[in-house]
Each structure stands twice: as structure tokens, then as C-alpha cells.
Amino acid sequence: MFASSSNGILISPSGKEREVFYVALEVASGGELFDFIFQTDRFEEKFARYYFLQLLDAFEEMQSNGVSHCDIKLSNVLLDDELNLKLTDFGFSSTKTSNTTYKGSGEYIAPEIQLGKPYNGNVVDLFAAGVLLFILTFGRNPFRRATPKDDYYKTIAANRIDLFWKVHLTKNKGYFEVSEELQDLISGMLSYFPIERPSIAEIRQHKWCKGDLPSKEELKEEFEKRYKIIKDEADKNSNNIPTAVGSIEDFDNASIHRGVTGDESDEDLFSGTIGTYVPEWKKITSFFSDTDPDTLLLILGDFASKMTTDFKLDPNIYCAEVTCLKNDNKVDFMINILQVPDSEKYCVEAVYLEGDKILFNNIYKSMKDYFGGHVVSSIE
């Protein structure tokens, strides 16, 4: 992705100035591929193949410049306005041929990193790509951690890949079919020993990668269908309209963020106006409402107090910082209430920060259900 950086001056509503450092990135207006999977279900194989081959293109470009990513995961795969793949977040990237630093995210981390052994960045990128391909086509994770102690991965480590597939295919219960070619490719990419995993060239020659690809028209139709699923879900609780009672001060004081004091406070610089909804920045994890923002903030506070582990409301800028713990998983994210320009509608968006992305998507679904009839399907 294209990026540039520079120094600049931020002017607060009161007219005060502060020197800041900013980074300009190309807008990936299509959103995260992860959110499409966990909000609208798995991809058929030809659509998964389309993005998997684009990911290989990105790998080849990185390798030609001596770079390995070292944090490949679905939430780092974005889409542009033409629905093409954009790989982001190179914070863990490396130019070394051998690495020893523990890098990566959860189930995407290769066994050799888990065991604390030296590893090749290009090889672990391909392992993570195998995990990503599984999620694209199954709509769930293949295992929790790539270690011999994991209930699922231990079958791979013990050279019993047949048991691995038996369990996963049984879980499908006839819901969808998975080709033998796909199973064979993923099996190789998830091998316990790095030397047994295929190279990019070998992957490209695999029979599965030679299969059909969707046309641009088919790709557009597929995503239009998925957007419709999201819109339709917004209407399912239209008769359930929760009532916001009391005021923002009714919440525990520890959950209300009022900023810091002083002439150079962030509150002075950033508070005073509600944020603006920008269509190019739309997230899949967002919905619209024609309810006033103060009521939306009260409902948000009520949801956060009941359904999350910890939260802080900031009524100055209509947002909440949320933490949720569930079954040893943790996620941190923000929820913003934004004004839709030239409209009496508002956008409520959830922005993932850190932690378990699946838990994030599940909480977002619960939040949208909680807002019930306050949710409208579009801004028209």
C-alpha cells in the first residue's frame, strides 16, 4: 500500500495549534476480508482462490525486495474499491534470512516459532497463508495453536493428517463440500516440519491453484450479495426498540472519560464535535441509525455495562473504549458514533484494536442486535 509521512499543525476548535506527525495511507475502501468472512460466512473455493493467488503475488513482490511479513493474518488483508487484495501492517516485517524473535498472531504462528527455534520469514509467511486459506474456505480456524499439544494440530504433528480432515469434515455436517485438491494443498502448507512445506513456485503449480477464477462481474455480485446479508440483518429486530433512560452520569464514574486538564490537553484539541462519517472509510462492522446521538450513546453505555468486561465512555466525542474477556480470549476495540453528512442519520461503527478478532465480530453482532429497532439498513 502507498504511504507517505510528514509533520503538520493540528488546530483545535479553540484555535490553539500543536505540531503533529501524520501518515497518509492509500484508502482500502473495501474493508477487511476478515469481517466479510465472519459477518457473512465462508467463500466458495473459486473466490478463495482469487484472493489466495493475489496473496502469492504480494509474497513474490516482498521476496524480490528481501522482505518477509511475519504477521500474515486475515485481518491484515484489506480490499480496495475494485475488490483487489491489499496486504497491510508490516510492523513485524524482517529482512533477515534467519529470525529468532517471537512474531505473529495466534493460530497463524508456525510451529518452529512456537518452539523458539530459528525460522525463515518467507517459510512462516506461507504457513500463515495456509491457515488463512483454511479460514477463507471453512469460515473457522483450523486449530488454536500450531503445537503438538493442540487438540487439532497434534494430528498434523503426528503425521495423521487424515484424522485432521476427518474431524473438520465431520463438523461440516454436509453444509458444504471441500475439494480433495484444496485439502491436499492446505495439508502441505500446514506441515509440522518447515522443509516439508511447498515453496511459492510449487504452490502455483498445484492443481487447486489451476482451477477456475471468478470474473470481475461474479466478484462484484458476490460482494453485493454479502452486503445485502448485512443490510437484511439490520432489519430483523426492527420491532425491538430499547429505551434509553437516565443520563450519561448514571454510569459508574470510572467508566466516564472526561480527558485530562491543562492548556495542552487532548480534550481541548479533540472534543466538542461529533465525528463525521466518511463513506470511503466504511467498515463492515458498522450500522446506521436515525436516532439522536445522545440516545445512541446511552444505549451503547447500557450495552457495554452489561455485555463487556470493561469500558470507558467519552461523551465529548461520542465514543467508547471497550475490553471483553471470554474463555481466556480478550479483545480491545472502540465504538464511534458519527454524523452522516447532509443527513439526520448517524453511523455506529466498531473499530478493532487488538486481541481476538473472532470475539470482536461476535460482540459486534450482539451489539447490533442490542440496538434493535434503532438500526436502519442504509443511509438512503
N, C-alpha and C positions, 0 to 999 in steps of 0.2 A: 504494500500500500504506500501511496505517496505521503510524505510527511515533511513539514518544514517547521522551524522554530525561530523565535526572536524574542526581544524584550519589548514591552509595551507599557502603557499607562492605563490603569483602571480608574475610572471616575465614579465615585459613589453618588447616590441621589442627592446628598447634601453638597456636592461639588468638590469634595476632597479627592486628592489624587494619590495613587500608590503605584510604584513601579512593580510590574509583574513579569513573569516569564511564561510564555504560552507556546503551545504546539498546535499546528494546523494539520489535520489528517483528512485524507480523502473520505467522503461520507459513504459508508456502506449502508445505503438506504433500504436494502432488502432484509436487514436484521440478521440474527444469529441462526445458523442451521439447527443448532441445539433446540431452540424454542419451537421451531416447526415440528420437530420430532416429538417432543414431549407435550405439546399442546394439540397436535393433530395426528399423531401416530406415525408409524414406520413408513419408509419408502419402498415401493416396488423396486426390484433389482435393477431395472434399466435406468431409473433415476438415481439410485445409489451409485451405479457405475459411472454415470455422467460426472458426479462430484468427486468420486474416488480418482478418476483419471485426471481431473483438474488438480487434485491434491498432489498427484505424482508429478505433474508439470511444475508445481511450486517446489517440490523436493529437488527436482533436477536443476531448477534455477538456483536454489540455495547451494546445492553441492558444487555447481560450477563456480560459485564465489567462495567456496571453502567454508560454508556456514551450515551448522545443524541447528534445528529449532529447539529441541529438548523440552518442549512443553506442548506437544500436539494433543489437542482435545477438541471435542465438538464445539465447545463454547468459544474457541479461538478461530472458528471457521465462520466468516461472515459472507453476506451476499451483497452484490452491487445492484443498481437499478435494472440491470439486464439479467439478474439472477445467476451471475457468474461468481465463482468462489474467490474469496479474498482471505488470505491467511494473515493473522494478526498476532500481536503480543510476543515480541522477540526478547522479552526480559531475561529469559534463561538461555538464550542462544549462545553457541560456542563456535570458536574457530579451531579448537584443538582436535587432534585425531584420537586422543585418549583423554577421557574425563573421569574424575573421581567424586565430584560434588553431587550430592543427592538433589536431583532435579525432577520435575514432572508433577503430575496431578493424579492422585488416587489410582483408579484401575488402569490408567494409561501407562503407568510406570513399569518398565521392563524388569524381569526377574534379576538380571545382573545388577541393576541399581538397587533393588530391594536388598540384595545380599551384600552390598557395599563393595562390589568388585569394580575395577576399571571398565569403562564401556566406551563404545564408539557412538557418537551422537547421531550419525546417519542411520545406524542399525536400530537404535532405540526409537528414532522417529518412525521407522517402518513398523516396529512392534505396535506403537501407539496408533498408527494408521490402521492396523489390523483390528484393534479394539474399536476404533471409530467406525470401520466398515461394518462390524457386527452390530453396533448400536443403530446405524442407519437402516439396516435391513431387518433387525429384530425389534427395535424400539425399546430395548432394555440393555443393561450391562451384561457382559459375558461372565464376569466374576467381580469380587470386591477388590482383591489384591492378587497380583501375579506371583504368588508364593506357594510352595508345596503344602502350606497349612490351610490355604483357602479351599472351601468345600468344592468349588468348581474347578479352579486352576490345578488342583492337585492331580486331577485326571490327566491333564496335559503333561505335567511334570513327570508323571509315572508312565508316560507313553501309552496312555489309554484314551486317545482322542475319541475313540468310538463311544466311550461312556459319556464324555463331554457332550457329544452331539445327541446321544440318546436322551439325556436329561433335558436338554434345551428343546429338542424337537417334540418331546412328550409335553412340555409346558405349552407348546403352541396349540395343542388340542385341535388340530385341523383348521385353526383360524387362518393360517396362510402356509404356503409351501415355500421351501428353500431349496434351490438347486444344489445338486451334488458338486458342481463346479465351484460354487460360492463356498461351500463347506470346505472343500479342498484348499482353496486359496487362503481362507482365514486360518485354517489349521496350520499351514506352513508359516504364516506371518506371526502366529502366537506361540511358536515353538519355544520350549524352555531354554535350549542352547542357541546362542546367537548365530553360530556357524550353520545351523540348520535352517535359518530363515532366508527366504529368497531376496535377491537384490532387486532394484527397480527394474532393470532390464529383464530379469526373469519374471517379475510380476507382470510386466507389459505383454510378455509372450504367453501368459497363462490363458487358458481357454475362456475363463469367465470374462476377462478383460476384452476379449474379442467379440463379445455379444452386442446386441442391439443397444443403440442410444436413442433417447427421445429427441424429437425435433424441437426447435425453438417454440413452435406453436403448442406442442404437447407439454413442454415445460411450463409455459405460461398458463395453460389450462390447469395443470396440476396445482400450481400455487394459488390460482384463483379459487379452486375447489377448497384448498386449505384455509384461505382467508374467509370463505363462506362458512366453513365449520366454526371458525372463531366468532363470526358475526351471529350465527344462529344460536350459539351457546349463550350469547348475551341476552337473548330473549326468553330463555327457559324459565327464569324466575321473575318474570315481569309483574306477576301478581303479588310477589312478596316484597313489600316496601318497608324496610326497617325505619323506625322513627328515631331521630336524633333528639335527645333530651338533655337539659342542663347546659353547661358551658365548658369550655376548654379547661377552666380552672378546676373542674370536678375531678380531673385525673390527678394521680399522685404527683406531688411536686417534683419528685425525682425523674418523672417521665416527661417533664416540660422543659424544653431547652430555650433559654432566652438570650443566648450569646454571652459574650464577655463584655466588661465595661472598659472605658478608656477612649481616648481620641482616635486610636488606630484600630478599633475593634472591628471584627468581621461583621458583627451585627450592623454597624454603621454603614459598611460598604455594600452588603448584600441584601439587607432586609428592606421591607417597605412596599414591595410589589410582588404580585403573584407571577410565577414563571409563564412563559409563552410556549404553547405547543407548536412544534415545527414538524410538518408532515415528513420531511426528509429524514427526521430522526425517530420516526415512529417505531416503537418496539412491539413485538408480538405480545408481550406481557403488559398490555395496556388496554383500557376501555374508556368509553366516553359516557358523559352524564350531563343532563340538563338541570341538575340540582345545584343550588348555590354552593360555593367552595367552603363556606364555614360549616354548613351541614355535612358536607363530604368529609371534612376534617374531623368532625365529631364521630361520625360513623367509623372512620379509619382508626381513631383512637380507641373506640369501643372494640373493634376487631382485634387490634394489636394487644389490648389488655387481656383479652380472653384467649386468643389463639397463638400468641407468640411468647417467647421466654423473656425477652427484654425489649424495650422500645423507648425512644425519645421523640416526642412531638415537637416540631418547631413551627408554631403558628405564625411567626414572622414571614416565613417563606413557603408556608403550606406544604410541609413535607414531614416524613417520619423516618427515623433510622431504626431498623428492626433487626433483632437477632432471634433465631429459633434453634432450639436443640431438640432432637428427636432420635431415639435409638442410637445414641453415640454419634449422630451426624449433626453438623452445625452449618448454618448459613447466615450470612450478613447481607442485607440489602436495604435500599432506600425506596420510599414510595413518595412520588411527587404529584401534586395537583396543579395542573397547568391550564391556563386560559386559551381557548381556541380563538384565534384572531377573527374579528368580524362576525362573532357568533356569541350566543348566550350559553354555549356548551363548554364543558371542561373535560380534560383528559386526566385520568388517574393512571399513572404508569409505575410499574415496579422495575427497579434497576438493580440487577445482581451486582454484588461487590466481591464476595469471597465465600468459599465453602462449597457445600453440596448443592450442585445445580439442579439435580432432580428434586430435592427437598424444596428448593426455591420455586420451581414450577408448580409443585403440588400446593404450596402455600398460596401462590398467586391464584390458582384455580379456586381455592377455598375463599380467598378474599373477594374474588369476583362474584361468587355465589352469595357471599355475605351481604354485598351491596344490593343484591336482588334487583328490585324494580327501579332502582336508581341508575341502573346500567342501560344505556341505549346502544344499538348495534352499529351506529355510524354517526358521522358529524353532519350528514346532509339534513 
